[in-house]
């Protein structure tokens, strides 16, 4: 895996028909960054790198500063990255072992601007069928969570005032619900970043409100660290009159 060739990378980029020609040419500059992530011992936590597209990472570098308040659903390398680039970082994670791995890395850094919360899923009550695309069901239809909901996890952001965060990153569970609860918490001019945005089911039930309050400013497939295929990241910006 460490010897990923430029030819392999170019094929991965140029053979994807959903990527515009100009974007394909732009993505070639990420080859060396991409290749390095396949070296032995490299991973998102050790590299303190968000596991999103390289263009998405560049967006974060360009739009965050030491005054930025960040909330993220799903911790990892992004947590360490945000600690280095933002004022306050709130991370919500549902997986205990993964959370401890992130937390231990943060403790080694002796960072004082991180709030990490382990919030496991709640047990589902009753036999009613839930829809993973309905933001009010707090559900995911992925194993091993068929008998769970993520209401406590999703709604933790409600503890914060409206228009508090400069960025909310959604890369965790029950993403339609996360989007729904995040929208009022983002400052005018602030951002919601959604990873794996090619999964349009994330947006189906929240699109009307999202388009009313936010504008889509970034949504493209591109190379990502540690990945042997293209992924897609989207950024929505809250309108300044909302």
Secondary structure as GFF3:
##gff-version 3
##sequence-region A 1 242
A	DSSP	alpha_helix	6	14	.	.	.	ID=ss1
A	DSSP	alpha_helix	21	27	.	.	.	ID=ss2
A	DSSP	three_ten_helix	28	30	.	.	.	ID=ss3
A	DSSP	alpha_helix	31	36	.	.	.	ID=ss4
A	DSSP	alpha_helix	44	47	.	.	.	ID=ss5
A	DSSP	alpha_helix	54	63	.	.	.	ID=ss6
A	DSSP	beta_strand	69	73	.	.	.	ID=ss7
A	DSSP	alpha_helix	77	85	.	.	.	ID=ss8
A	DSSP	beta_strand	88	93	.	.	.	ID=ss9
A	DSSP	alpha_helix	96	109	.	.	.	ID=ss10
A	DSSP	beta_strand	114	118	.	.	.	ID=ss11
A	DSSP	beta_strand	122	123	.	.	.	ID=ss12
A	DSSP	beta_strand	148	149	.	.	.	ID=ss13
A	DSSP	alpha_helix	151	155	.	.	.	ID=ss14
A	DSSP	three_ten_helix	156	159	.	.	.	ID=ss15
A	DSSP	beta_strand	165	170	.	.	.	ID=ss16
A	DSSP	alpha_helix	175	182	.	.	.	ID=ss17
A	DSSP	three_ten_helix	183	185	.	.	.	ID=ss18
A	DSSP	beta_strand	186	195	.	.	.	ID=ss19
A	DSSP	alpha_helix	201	204	.	.	.	ID=ss20
A	DSSP	alpha_helix	207	213	.	.	.	ID=ss21
A	DSSP	beta_strand	214	222	.	.	.	ID=ss22
A	DSSP	beta_strand	231	238	.	.	.	ID=ss23
###
